[in-house]
Amino acid sequence: MTDSRPGVTVREDGSRRVFLALLDDGTEAGGAYYRRRDGVVTFTHTEISPDLEGQGIGSALAAGALDQVRAAGERIVTLCPFVKAYVERHPEYQDLRA
């Protein structure tokens, strides 16, 4: 059995206030949009291209974005239902909550 899920890299685009999910071929598969203030990143909305949903890209995006927030020493607020549910399912990110 082979894993057909695409490889995902997460990169922040600060000018657009979004963490981007980029596929191995450079395709923008989606983004986790945010506001940042006083060391707190508020996730407001996450979207994945409809033709790529259900392939684990959203989860890879959430994990990558949260890891970058942690590395920057920041905290999070999860207004976005997807990121909120992801954090609730992954206790290793609970400590990031503001």
N, C-alpha and C positions, 0 to 999 in steps of 0.2 A: 504494500500500500504506500502511495506517495502522498506527500503533503502538498496540495496545490494552492495553499494560501500564499498570497504575494508577500514579499519582504517589505517591511515598513520602516522608514526612518522618520523621526519626529524632529522638526526644526521650528524654532520660534521666528516669526516675522513680526518684530516689534512695531514696525511702521503701520501694520495692519491690525495689530493686537490680536494675533492668532498663533496658535501652535498648529503647524501643518503636518499632515500625514502624507509623506512622499513615498511612492512605490519605487522599486529598484530601477525602473525605467525613467524616473523623474516625474511621473504623473502625480499631480496633486489629487489625492483621493478624498480629502476632507480637511476639516479644521475644528479646533476647539477655541472658541472666541472668549476673550476675557477683558476685564478692566484691571488695572494695577494701581494701587495707591498705598503708600506707607507700608510697604513690605507685605501687602496682602493682595493675592491674585484672586479675583472673583470670576469664576467661570460662568458665562452667561448663556452660551449656546454651543452645541456641537452638531456638526453635520458631516455625513459621509455621502459620496456620490451614490445615487440610488442603485446603479448597476454594480456597485461594489459592496453593498450591504450584506451582512451575514457571513463575512469572511474573516472576522476578527480584527479588522482595521480600526474600528472604534476603540476596542480594548487596548490595542497597541498604542493608539493615539493618547488615550487617557493615561496609561502607564508612563509613556515617554514625557508627556507634559508634566505630570506630577513629579517625576524624577528630576526634571529640570527645575521645577519650583523648589524642591527640597535642596538641590545643589546650590541654589541661590540664597538659601537660608530664609525663604519666604513662607508664608502661611496661605491657606486657601479658604474661600467661601464658595459653596457649590449651589448656585442658583440654577444651573443647567441640570435637568433631571438625569441625563445620561451619566455625567461625571459624578453626581451625587450617588447614584445607584452603584457605580463602579467603586467608589470609596467605601460604601457600606458593605460591599462584597469582599473587599480587600483590606483587612485590618492593618496591614503594614503601612497604609496611608492615613489612618485615623489621626495620628499625631500632627498632621499638617493642618488640621482644622483650626481656624482662628477662633 
